[in-house]
Amino acid sequence: MEFDYVIVGGGSAGATLASRLSEDPNVSVCLLEAGGDGKSAFVRVPSLVIGAVHGGRLTNLNWGFETVPQPGLNGRTGYQPRGKGLGGSSAINAMIYIRGNPRDYDNWAELGCDGWGWDDVLPYFKKAEGNMRGEDDLHGADGPLHVSDLPTPYAINEDFIEACEAVQIHRTRDFNGTQLQGAGPYQVTQFHNERRGQRCSAAAAYLHPNMDRASLHVITHAHGQKVVIEEGRAKAVQYWQGGELKTVSARAEVILCAGAFQSPQLLMTSGIGPAKELKALGIDVNVDQPNVGQNLQDHVDVTLCYKANRSDVLGISFQSAWRSIRDIATYRRRGHGLWSSNIAESGAFFSVESDPDWPDTQLHFAVACIMDHGRKFLPGHGISVHVCNLRPESTGSVSVASADTRDAPVIDPRFLDSDDDLRRLKAGVKKTQEIMKAAPINKAIVKELTFGDITDDASMEHTIRQSADTIYHPVGTCRMGSDEGAVLDTRLRLRGVEGLRVVDASVMPKLISGNTNAPTIMIAEKAAEMIKADARA
């Protein structure tokens, strides 16, 4: 079992990278993935996303991690769903295609990440993108990742967008166009060919069509345990499969694509991390790098739930049950109807404190009352709005509980540790309440459930802390940079070990202003080109 490249993790970055590197028939690529093949109906059918995020034995698509108790959330333990299987979190997310703001990437460059400014990364966004609207200066049409308009969005989205306009948030057709701010429908990573209405995960886009390549070897149900390092170079990867510890060797490079939680965990179980902590767990230290697992950033989010007087939204009722049954045939035939919905169908970007052209708040408008990550349901019909502070100041960490990666990583985001984060989130909630009181969306609302009649700041802050949690965008735990404290250099190579890179959301020095899936795929596209160039050199 020896290959040129061994990639650990078949999620958004790993699937992209394995596909791009194996385009060369003269190289060999081995991809290790702890989960399954990523072809479940819970992956392919968009509206089943709630079941996938919920996790459990029914889907087995989700690691279902939890945080340590969070003081900023009134001592609660947060839920951290992450995708398990080919496609990773792109197989269980809401499919929203957002790149963020150009200033996010120019900020990376200013922080010392040369080659990662907006003009540098835009070509890789375009290379990945197959947008049904066609190609222009900002969009690609021929990439493997299908980007689509929802086939049959719910009518109530228009009411939400008009209400945003009523409070001076202008309408936009394209959040990935010339400006991020505004309100409008989200584009989603769904197929727009004969598979219209199905999720286009990173695995469906990059891996599944290329599984017969002689240069690509994919091993599923293979849980990475450690990188074997000899004489300062990554030589192999040990992984668990069926309770047995196996090894696969790498002639050129080992590349970790296990995500913001499990890439640092793998580095630490491989002896790369804070020496004192590793020694206490009996792990031999290869590189004393105290910043492995640090700089964890995530978008904290609070959901405003509303009881609705309309039956043309999702809910628990006879009407919803009948519509679900009726739409099965429509979905199977044309990819339309209820089953094609990503639930969070539209949204808005605006600023409560920052420059208007660099929004600091994002809304996801959902055509159902989504409470506690879909683990609680409201009888009857409802709608909800997720309010997210896009540039949090609070940072946390990931560490390890043991030398065995089958034990969950220790996740401490330190949500709302900063008073500034709470202030901005509270301002975002108030602006959202203003939107939902505006016509025409106000006509659909019977009652606000999250905050009810709360008007004083102290009670609102308590309720935010009692209900806020992740919107699933953890990044930063293997930060790239040009400074000595950075875990990686700007070509994503690990400092202190030859032949070892990290390619996933953990490399981001700062969290971007929006959903992180498209940026993670962009990072892998850019990394593939860098790896090929380094091999030629």
Secondary structure as a PSIPRED ss2 file (coil, helix, strand):
# PSIPRED VFORMAT (PSIPRED V4.0)

   1 M C   1.000  0.000  0.000
   2 E E   0.000  0.000  1.000
   3 F E   0.000  0.000  1.000
   4 D E   0.000  0.000  1.000
   5 Y E   0.000  0.000  1.000
   6 V E   0.000  0.000  1.000
   7 I E   0.000  0.000  1.000
   8 V E   0.000  0.000  1.000
   9 G C   1.000  0.000  0.000
  10 G C   1.000  0.000  0.000
  11 G C   1.000  0.000  0.000
  12 S H   0.000  1.000  0.000
  13 A H   0.000  1.000  0.000
  14 G H   0.000  1.000  0.000
  15 A H   0.000  1.000  0.000
  16 T H   0.000  1.000  0.000
  17 L H   0.000  1.000  0.000
  18 A H   0.000  1.000  0.000
  19 S H   0.000  1.000  0.000
  20 R H   0.000  1.000  0.000
  21 L H   0.000  1.000  0.000
  22 S C   1.000  0.000  0.000
  23 E C   1.000  0.000  0.000
  24 D C   1.000  0.000  0.000
  25 P C   1.000  0.000  0.000
  26 N C   1.000  0.000  0.000
  27 V C   1.000  0.000  0.000
  28 S C   1.000  0.000  0.000
  29 V E   0.000  0.000  1.000
  30 C E   0.000  0.000  1.000
  31 L E   0.000  0.000  1.000
  32 L E   0.000  0.000  1.000
  33 E C   1.000  0.000  0.000
  34 A C   1.000  0.000  0.000
  35 G C   1.000  0.000  0.000
  36 G C   1.000  0.000  0.000
  37 D C   1.000  0.000  0.000
  38 G C   1.000  0.000  0.000
  39 K C   1.000  0.000  0.000
  40 S C   1.000  0.000  0.000
  41 A H   0.000  1.000  0.000
  42 F H   0.000  1.000  0.000
  43 V H   0.000  1.000  0.000
  44 R H   0.000  1.000  0.000
  45 V C   1.000  0.000  0.000
  46 P H   0.000  1.000  0.000
  47 S H   0.000  1.000  0.000
  48 L H   0.000  1.000  0.000
  49 V H   0.000  1.000  0.000
  50 I H   0.000  1.000  0.000
  51 G H   0.000  1.000  0.000
  52 A H   0.000  1.000  0.000
  53 V H   0.000  1.000  0.000
  54 H H   0.000  1.000  0.000
  55 G C   1.000  0.000  0.000
  56 G C   1.000  0.000  0.000
  57 R C   1.000  0.000  0.000
  58 L C   1.000  0.000  0.000
  59 T C   1.000  0.000  0.000
  60 N C   1.000  0.000  0.000
  61 L C   1.000  0.000  0.000
  62 N E   0.000  0.000  1.000
  63 W C   1.000  0.000  0.000
  64 G C   1.000  0.000  0.000
  65 F E   0.000  0.000  1.000
  66 E E   0.000  0.000  1.000
  67 T E   0.000  0.000  1.000
  68 V C   1.000  0.000  0.000
  69 P C   1.000  0.000  0.000
  70 Q E   0.000  0.000  1.000
  71 P H   0.000  1.000  0.000
  72 G H   0.000  1.000  0.000
  73 L H   0.000  1.000  0.000
  74 N C   1.000  0.000  0.000
  75 G C   1.000  0.000  0.000
  76 R E   0.000  0.000  1.000
  77 T C   1.000  0.000  0.000
  78 G C   1.000  0.000  0.000
  79 Y E   0.000  0.000  1.000
  80 Q E   0.000  0.000  1.000
  81 P C   1.000  0.000  0.000
  82 R C   1.000  0.000  0.000
  83 G E   0.000  0.000  1.000
  84 K C   1.000  0.000  0.000
  85 G C   1.000  0.000  0.000
  86 L C   1.000  0.000  0.000
  87 G C   1.000  0.000  0.000
  88 G H   0.000  1.000  0.000
  89 S H   0.000  1.000  0.000
  90 S H   0.000  1.000  0.000
  91 A H   0.000  1.000  0.000
  92 I C   1.000  0.000  0.000
  93 N C   1.000  0.000  0.000
  94 A C   1.000  0.000  0.000
  95 M C   1.000  0.000  0.000
  96 I E   0.000  0.000  1.000
  97 Y C   1.000  0.000  0.000
  98 I C   1.000  0.000  0.000
  99 R C   1.000  0.000  0.000
 100 G C   1.000  0.000  0.000
 101 N C   1.000  0.000  0.000
 102 P H   0.000  1.000  0.000
 103 R H   0.000  1.000  0.000
 104 D H   0.000  1.000  0.000
 105 Y H   0.000  1.000  0.000
 106 D H   0.000  1.000  0.000
 107 N H   0.000  1.000  0.000
 108 W H   0.000  1.000  0.000
 109 A H   0.000  1.000  0.000
 110 E H   0.000  1.000  0.000
 111 L C   1.000  0.000  0.000
 112 G C   1.000  0.000  0.000
 113 C C   1.000  0.000  0.000
 114 D C   1.000  0.000  0.000
 115 G C   1.000  0.000  0.000
 116 W C   1.000  0.000  0.000
 117 G C   1.000  0.000  0.000
 118 W H   0.000  1.000  0.000
 119 D H   0.000  1.000  0.000
 120 D H   0.000  1.000  0.000
 121 V H   0.000  1.000  0.000
 122 L H   0.000  1.000  0.000
 123 P H   0.000  1.000  0.000
 124 Y H   0.000  1.000  0.000
 125 F H   0.000  1.000  0.000
 126 K H   0.000  1.000  0.000
 127 K H   0.000  1.000  0.000
 128 A H   0.000  1.000  0.000
 129 E E   0.000  0.000  1.000
 130 G E   0.000  0.000  1.000
 131 N E   0.000  0.000  1.000
 132 M C   1.000  0.000  0.000
 133 R C   1.000  0.000  0.000
 134 G C   1.000  0.000  0.000
 135 E C   1.000  0.000  0.000
 136 D C   1.000  0.000  0.000
 137 D C   1.000  0.000  0.000
 138 L C   1.000  0.000  0.000
 139 H C   1.000  0.000  0.000
 140 G C   1.000  0.000  0.000
 141 A C   1.000  0.000  0.000
 142 D C   1.000  0.000  0.000
 143 G C   1.000  0.000  0.000
 144 P C   1.000  0.000  0.000
 145 L E   0.000  0.000  1.000
 146 H E   0.000  0.000  1.000
 147 V E   0.000  0.000  1.000
 148 S E   0.000  0.000  1.000
 149 D C   1.000  0.000  0.000
 150 L C   1.000  0.000  0.000
 151 P C   1.000  0.000  0.000
 152 T C   1.000  0.000  0.000
 153 P C   1.000  0.000  0.000
 154 Y C   1.000  0.000  0.000
 155 A C   1.000  0.000  0.000
 156 I H   0.000  1.000  0.000
 157 N H   0.000  1.000  0.000
 158 E H   0.000  1.000  0.000
 159 D H   0.000  1.000  0.000
 160 F H   0.000  1.000  0.000
 161 I H   0.000  1.000  0.000
 162 E H   0.000  1.000  0.000
 163 A H   0.000  1.000  0.000
 164 C H   0.000  1.000  0.000
 165 E H   0.000  1.000  0.000
 166 A H   0.000  1.000  0.000
 167 V C   1.000  0.000  0.000
 168 Q C   1.000  0.000  0.000
 169 I C   1.000  0.000  0.000
 170 H C   1.000  0.000  0.000
 171 R E   0.000  0.000  1.000
 172 T C   1.000  0.000  0.000
 173 R C   1.000  0.000  0.000
 174 D C   1.000  0.000  0.000
 175 F C   1.000  0.000  0.000
 176 N C   1.000  0.000  0.000
 177 G C   1.000  0.000  0.000
 178 T C   1.000  0.000  0.000
 179 Q C   1.000  0.000  0.000
 180 L C   1.000  0.000  0.000
 181 Q C   1.000  0.000  0.000
 182 G E   0.000  0.000  1.000
 183 A E   0.000  0.000  1.000
 184 G E   0.000  0.000  1.000
 185 P E   0.000  0.000  1.000
 186 Y C   1.000  0.000  0.000
 187 Q C   1.000  0.000  0.000
 188 V E   0.000  0.000  1.000
 189 T C   1.000  0.000  0.000
 190 Q E   0.000  0.000  1.000
 191 F C   1.000  0.000  0.000
 192 H C   1.000  0.000  0.000
 193 N C   1.000  0.000  0.000
 194 E C   1.000  0.000  0.000
 195 R C   1.000  0.000  0.000
 196 R C   1.000  0.000  0.000
 197 G C   1.000  0.000  0.000
 198 Q C   1.000  0.000  0.000
 199 R E   0.000  0.000  1.000
 200 C C   1.000  0.000  0.000
 201 S C   1.000  0.000  0.000
 202 A H   0.000  1.000  0.000
 203 A H   0.000  1.000  0.000
 204 A H   0.000  1.000  0.000
 205 A H   0.000  1.000  0.000
 206 Y H   0.000  1.000  0.000
 207 L H   0.000  1.000  0.000
 208 H H   0.000  1.000  0.000
 209 P H   0.000  1.000  0.000
 210 N H   0.000  1.000  0.000
 211 M C   1.000  0.000  0.000
 212 D C   1.000  0.000  0.000
 213 R C   1.000  0.000  0.000
 214 A C   1.000  0.000  0.000
 215 S C   1.000  0.000  0.000
 216 L E   0.000  0.000  1.000
 217 H E   0.000  0.000  1.000
 218 V E   0.000  0.000  1.000
 219 I E   0.000  0.000  1.000
 220 T C   1.000  0.000  0.000
 221 H C   1.000  0.000  0.000
 222 A C   1.000  0.000  0.000
 223 H E   0.000  0.000  1.000
 224 G E   0.000  0.000  1.000
 225 Q E   0.000  0.000  1.000
 226 K E   0.000  0.000  1.000
 227 V E   0.000  0.000  1.000
 228 V E   0.000  0.000  1.000
 229 I E   0.000  0.000  1.000
 230 E E   0.000  0.000  1.000
 231 E C   1.000  0.000  0.000
 232 G C   1.000  0.000  0.000
 233 R E   0.000  0.000  1.000
 234 A E   0.000  0.000  1.000
 235 K E   0.000  0.000  1.000
 236 A E   0.000  0.000  1.000
 237 V E   0.000  0.000  1.000
 238 Q E   0.000  0.000  1.000
 239 Y E   0.000  0.000  1.000
 240 W E   0.000  0.000  1.000
 241 Q E   0.000  0.000  1.000
 242 G C   1.000  0.000  0.000
 243 G C   1.000  0.000  0.000
 244 E E   0.000  0.000  1.000
 245 L E   0.000  0.000  1.000
 246 K E   0.000  0.000  1.000
 247 T E   0.000  0.000  1.000
 248 V E   0.000  0.000  1.000
 249 S E   0.000  0.000  1.000
 250 A E   0.000  0.000  1.000
 251 R E   0.000  0.000  1.000
 252 A E   0.000  0.000  1.000
 253 E E   0.000  0.000  1.000
 254 V E   0.000  0.000  1.000
 255 I E   0.000  0.000  1.000
 256 L E   0.000  0.000  1.000
 257 C C   1.000  0.000  0.000
 258 A C   1.000  0.000  0.000
 259 G H   0.000  1.000  0.000
 260 A H   0.000  1.000  0.000
 261 F H   0.000  1.000  0.000
 262 Q H   0.000  1.000  0.000
 263 S H   0.000  1.000  0.000
 264 P H   0.000  1.000  0.000
 265 Q H   0.000  1.000  0.000
 266 L H   0.000  1.000  0.000
 267 L H   0.000  1.000  0.000
 268 M H   0.000  1.000  0.000
 269 T H   0.000  1.000  0.000
 270 S C   1.000  0.000  0.000
 271 G C   1.000  0.000  0.000
 272 I E   0.000  0.000  1.000
 273 G E   0.000  0.000  1.000
 274 P C   1.000  0.000  0.000
 275 A H   0.000  1.000  0.000
 276 K H   0.000  1.000  0.000
 277 E H   0.000  1.000  0.000
 278 L H   0.000  1.000  0.000
 279 K H   0.000  1.000  0.000
 280 A H   0.000  1.000  0.000
 281 L C   1.000  0.000  0.000
 282 G C   1.000  0.000  0.000
 283 I C   1.000  0.000  0.000
 284 D C   1.000  0.000  0.000
 285 V C   1.000  0.000  0.000
 286 N C   1.000  0.000  0.000
 287 V E   0.000  0.000  1.000
 288 D E   0.000  0.000  1.000
 289 Q C   1.000  0.000  0.000
 290 P C   1.000  0.000  0.000
 291 N C   1.000  0.000  0.000
 292 V C   1.000  0.000  0.000
 293 G C   1.000  0.000  0.000
 294 Q C   1.000  0.000  0.000
 295 N C   1.000  0.000  0.000
 296 L E   0.000  0.000  1.000
 297 Q E   0.000  0.000  1.000
 298 D C   1.000  0.000  0.000
 299 H C   1.000  0.000  0.000
 300 V E   0.000  0.000  1.000
 301 D E   0.000  0.000  1.000
 302 V E   0.000  0.000  1.000
 303 T E   0.000  0.000  1.000
 304 L E   0.000  0.000  1.000
 305 C E   0.000  0.000  1.000
 306 Y E   0.000  0.000  1.000
 307 K E   0.000  0.000  1.000
 308 A E   0.000  0.000  1.000
 309 N C   1.000  0.000  0.000
 310 R C   1.000  0.000  0.000
 311 S C   1.000  0.000  0.000
 312 D C   1.000  0.000  0.000
 313 V C   1.000  0.000  0.000
 314 L C   1.000  0.000  0.000
 315 G E   0.000  0.000  1.000
 316 I E   0.000  0.000  1.000
 317 S C   1.000  0.000  0.000
 318 F H   0.000  1.000  0.000
 319 Q H   0.000  1.000  0.000
 320 S H   0.000  1.000  0.000
 321 A H   0.000  1.000  0.000
 322 W H   0.000  1.000  0.000
 323 R H   0.000  1.000  0.000
 324 S H   0.000  1.000  0.000
 325 I H   0.000  1.000  0.000
 326 R H   0.000  1.000  0.000
 327 D H   0.000  1.000  0.000
 328 I H   0.000  1.000  0.000
 329 A H   0.000  1.000  0.000
 330 T H   0.000  1.000  0.000
 331 Y H   0.000  1.000  0.000
 332 R H   0.000  1.000  0.000
 333 R H   0.000  1.000  0.000
 334 R H   0.000  1.000  0.000
 335 G C   1.000  0.000  0.000
 336 H C   1.000  0.000  0.000
 337 G C   1.000  0.000  0.000
 338 L H   0.000  1.000  0.000
 339 W H   0.000  1.000  0.000
 340 S H   0.000  1.000  0.000
 341 S C   1.000  0.000  0.000
 342 N C   1.000  0.000  0.000
 343 I C   1.000  0.000  0.000
 344 A E   0.000  0.000  1.000
 345 E E   0.000  0.000  1.000
 346 S E   0.000  0.000  1.000
 347 G E   0.000  0.000  1.000
 348 A E   0.000  0.000  1.000
 349 F E   0.000  0.000  1.000
 350 F E   0.000  0.000  1.000
 351 S C   1.000  0.000  0.000
 352 V C   1.000  0.000  0.000
 353 E C   1.000  0.000  0.000
 354 S C   1.000  0.000  0.000
 355 D C   1.000  0.000  0.000
 356 P C   1.000  0.000  0.000
 357 D C   1.000  0.000  0.000
 358 W C   1.000  0.000  0.000
 359 P C   1.000  0.000  0.000
 360 D C   1.000  0.000  0.000
 361 T E   0.000  0.000  1.000
 362 Q E   0.000  0.000  1.000
 363 L E   0.000  0.000  1.000
 364 H E   0.000  0.000  1.000
 365 F E   0.000  0.000  1.000
 366 A E   0.000  0.000  1.000
 367 V C   1.000  0.000  0.000
 368 A C   1.000  0.000  0.000
 369 C C   1.000  0.000  0.000
 370 I C   1.000  0.000  0.000
 371 M E   0.000  0.000  1.000
 372 D H   0.000  1.000  0.000
 373 H H   0.000  1.000  0.000
 374 G H   0.000  1.000  0.000
 375 R C   1.000  0.000  0.000
 376 K E   0.000  0.000  1.000
 377 F C   1.000  0.000  0.000
 378 L C   1.000  0.000  0.000
 379 P E   0.000  0.000  1.000
 380 G E   0.000  0.000  1.000
 381 H E   0.000  0.000  1.000
 382 G E   0.000  0.000  1.000
 383 I E   0.000  0.000  1.000
 384 S E   0.000  0.000  1.000
 385 V E   0.000  0.000  1.000
 386 H E   0.000  0.000  1.000
 387 V E   0.000  0.000  1.000
 388 C E   0.000  0.000  1.000
 389 N E   0.000  0.000  1.000
 390 L C   1.000  0.000  0.000
 391 R C   1.000  0.000  0.000
 392 P C   1.000  0.000  0.000
 393 E C   1.000  0.000  0.000
 394 S C   1.000  0.000  0.000
 395 T C   1.000  0.000  0.000
 396 G E   0.000  0.000  1.000
 397 S E   0.000  0.000  1.000
 398 V E   0.000  0.000  1.000
 399 S E   0.000  0.000  1.000
 400 V C   1.000  0.000  0.000
 401 A C   1.000  0.000  0.000
 402 S C   1.000  0.000  0.000
 403 A C   1.000  0.000  0.000
 404 D C   1.000  0.000  0.000
 405 T C   1.000  0.000  0.000
 406 R C   1.000  0.000  0.000
 407 D C   1.000  0.000  0.000
 408 A C   1.000  0.000  0.000
 409 P C   1.000  0.000  0.000
 410 V E   0.000  0.000  1.000
 411 I E   0.000  0.000  1.000
 412 D E   0.000  0.000  1.000
 413 P C   1.000  0.000  0.000
 414 R C   1.000  0.000  0.000
 415 F C   1.000  0.000  0.000
 416 L C   1.000  0.000  0.000
 417 D C   1.000  0.000  0.000
 418 S C   1.000  0.000  0.000
 419 D H   0.000  1.000  0.000
 420 D H   0.000  1.000  0.000
 421 D H   0.000  1.000  0.000
 422 L H   0.000  1.000  0.000
 423 R H   0.000  1.000  0.000
 424 R H   0.000  1.000  0.000
 425 L H   0.000  1.000  0.000
 426 K H   0.000  1.000  0.000
 427 A H   0.000  1.000  0.000
 428 G H   0.000  1.000  0.000
 429 V H   0.000  1.000  0.000
 430 K H   0.000  1.000  0.000
 431 K H   0.000  1.000  0.000
 432 T H   0.000  1.000  0.000
 433 Q H   0.000  1.000  0.000
 434 E H   0.000  1.000  0.000
 435 I H   0.000  1.000  0.000
 436 M H   0.000  1.000  0.000
 437 K C   1.000  0.000  0.000
 438 A C   1.000  0.000  0.000
 439 A C   1.000  0.000  0.000
 440 P C   1.000  0.000  0.000
 441 I H   0.000  1.000  0.000
 442 N H   0.000  1.000  0.000
 443 K H   0.000  1.000  0.000
 444 A H   0.000  1.000  0.000
 445 I E   0.000  0.000  1.000
 446 V E   0.000  0.000  1.000
 447 K E   0.000  0.000  1.000
 448 E E   0.000  0.000  1.000
 449 L C   1.000  0.000  0.000
 450 T C   1.000  0.000  0.000
 451 F C   1.000  0.000  0.000
 452 G C   1.000  0.000  0.000
 453 D C   1.000  0.000  0.000
 454 I C   1.000  0.000  0.000
 455 T C   1.000  0.000  0.000
 456 D C   1.000  0.000  0.000
 457 D H   0.000  1.000  0.000
 458 A H   0.000  1.000  0.000
 459 S H   0.000  1.000  0.000
 460 M H   0.000  1.000  0.000
 461 E H   0.000  1.000  0.000
 462 H H   0.000  1.000  0.000
 463 T H   0.000  1.000  0.000
 464 I H   0.000  1.000  0.000
 465 R H   0.000  1.000  0.000
 466 Q H   0.000  1.000  0.000
 467 S H   0.000  1.000  0.000
 468 A C   1.000  0.000  0.000
 469 D E   0.000  0.000  1.000
 470 T E   0.000  0.000  1.000
 471 I C   1.000  0.000  0.000
 472 Y C   1.000  0.000  0.000
 473 H C   1.000  0.000  0.000
 474 P C   1.000  0.000  0.000
 475 V E   0.000  0.000  1.000
 476 G C   1.000  0.000  0.000
 477 T C   1.000  0.000  0.000
 478 C C   1.000  0.000  0.000
 479 R C   1.000  0.000  0.000
 480 M E   0.000  0.000  1.000
 481 G C   1.000  0.000  0.000
 482 S C   1.000  0.000  0.000
 483 D C   1.000  0.000  0.000
 484 E C   1.000  0.000  0.000
 485 G C   1.000  0.000  0.000
 486 A C   1.000  0.000  0.000
 487 V C   1.000  0.000  0.000
 488 L E   0.000  0.000  1.000
 489 D C   1.000  0.000  0.000
 490 T C   1.000  0.000  0.000
 491 R C   1.000  0.000  0.000
 492 L C   1.000  0.000  0.000
 493 R E   0.000  0.000  1.000
 494 L E   0.000  0.000  1.000
 495 R C   1.000  0.000  0.000
 496 G C   1.000  0.000  0.000
 497 V C   1.000  0.000  0.000
 498 E E   0.000  0.000  1.000
 499 G C   1.000  0.000  0.000
 500 L E   0.000  0.000  1.000
 501 R E   0.000  0.000  1.000
 502 V E   0.000  0.000  1.000
 503 V C   1.000  0.000  0.000
 504 D C   1.000  0.000  0.000
 505 A H   0.000  1.000  0.000
 506 S H   0.000  1.000  0.000
 507 V H   0.000  1.000  0.000
 508 M C   1.000  0.000  0.000
 509 P C   1.000  0.000  0.000
 510 K C   1.000  0.000  0.000
 511 L C   1.000  0.000  0.000
 512 I C   1.000  0.000  0.000
 513 S C   1.000  0.000  0.000
 514 G C   1.000  0.000  0.000
 515 N C   1.000  0.000  0.000
 516 T C   1.000  0.000  0.000
 517 N H   0.000  1.000  0.000
 518 A H   0.000  1.000  0.000
 519 P H   0.000  1.000  0.000
 520 T H   0.000  1.000  0.000
 521 I H   0.000  1.000  0.000
 522 M H   0.000  1.000  0.000
 523 I H   0.000  1.000  0.000
 524 A H   0.000  1.000  0.000
 525 E H   0.000  1.000  0.000
 526 K H   0.000  1.000  0.000
 527 A H   0.000  1.000  0.000
 528 A H   0.000  1.000  0.000
 529 E H   0.000  1.000  0.000
 530 M H   0.000  1.000  0.000
 531 I H   0.000  1.000  0.000
 532 K H   0.000  1.000  0.000
 533 A H   0.000  1.000  0.000
 534 D H   0.000  1.000  0.000
 535 A H   0.000  1.000  0.000
 536 R H   0.000  1.000  0.000
 537 A C   1.000  0.000  0.000
